[in-house]
Structure formats: structure tokens, C-alpha cells
Amino acid sequence: MTDKLTALLNRLKGRQRDLILEAAQVDALPAHSTIRQIAELENAIAAVEAVADEEAARKRRG
């Protein structure tokens, strides 16, 4: 994985983690907007991981 992809992945995961930990502090369901942000971050994380996998496969092939 390239340094830039790794850095992006770390930022996305960090923000998602922060949102989850903030939501856990409240004794109620998280706001819909918070849930949506967490889900959107999960999609972005999956997309970055997919690109990283593609790049790694491309490098292995030559």
C-alpha cells in the first residue's frame, strides 16, 4: 500500500473511531446524521482498501 493510501486509510479509520466513541458516551441512539457519517466512512474505507489491493496486485504482476 502506498504511503498516501495508508495515510488516507488511517485518517478515515480514525475519524470513524472518534465518531463511534463519541456516540458511545451518550445513553441514547446516535443521531441519524452520526450513523450516516459512520456508514459513509465505512464505505470510503472499503473503497480505499479495494484500491490498495488493486495496486498491490498490479505491482505483483509487474
N, C-alpha and C positions, 0 to 999 in steps of 0.2 A: 504494500500500500504506500502510495506516495506521502510525503510529509504533509502536503496541503490537504489531501483527503483525510489523513489521520487527524490533523488539526480540526478540520470541519466536523468530523465524526465526534471528536471529543467535545467540541462546543455544543453540538446538538444534544448529545447524551447528557452533558452537564446541565443544560437548561431544562431538559425533560426531568432529570432527577430533582432539580430545585423545585419545579412545579409540583411534583409528586410529594416531596417532603413538606412543602408549604400546605398543600391540600390535606395532608395527614394531621396537621396541627389543629384543624377545625373539626368539631364534633357534629358535622353535617356533611351531606354530599357536596362535593365540589361544584362550583358554578359550571353551567353548561359551557361557558367560554373556556374555562380551565380544562375541562375534559377534552374539548375540541383541540386546544393547543397541544395537549399531551398526545392525542391521536395523530395530529398533523406532524408533530416531531417524530413519532414512531414511523410514519410513512417516509419522512425525509431520511431518517437513519437507515431504513431498509434500502432506500434508493442509493444512498452513498455506499453502503456495503455492497450492493449489486455492482455498481460501477467499479469499486475497488477489486471485486472478484474478477470482473471482465478484464481489467487492466493487468491483473496478475496472470490470468490465463493467456493474454496476448503476449506478455513478456516471456512466458514459458515456451510459447510456440516459436519465438524467435524474433 
